[in-house]
């Protein structure tokens, strides 16, 4: 099963999103946004930019 983005409001009333794997485990989450539209734009940015993203291991 594919992952799913969830949009929700945090305890401060800000909009956030998280990406859940097919098994329901949270594998990524976004920052706090003041509007739902901004959170949705953040999701779209990840969908557009992540497939070609490199890994920068700073350990």
NORSUL-V605254 format. One record per pair of residues at least 4 apart in sequence whose C-alpha atoms are under 6 Angstrom apart, sorted by the first residue. I is the first residue (numbers start at 0). GAP is how many residues later the second one is. D is the distance in whole Angstrom. If there is no record, write none. Layout:
i-><I	I>
gap-><GAP	GAP>
d-><D	D>
This chain:
i-><0	1	2	2	2	3	3	4	4	5	5	6	6	7	7	8	8	8	9	13	13	13	14	14	14	15	15	16	16	17	17	18	18	18	19	19	19	19	20	32	44	45>
gap-><21	20	17	18	19	15	16	13	14	11	12	9	10	7	8	4	5	6	4	18	19	20	17	18	21	14	16	12	13	10	11	7	8	9	4	5	6	7	4	6	4	4>
d-><5	5	5	4	5	6	5	6	4	5	5	6	4	6	5	5	5	5	5	6	6	5	6	5	6	6	5	6	5	6	4	6	6	5	5	5	4	6	5	6	6	5>
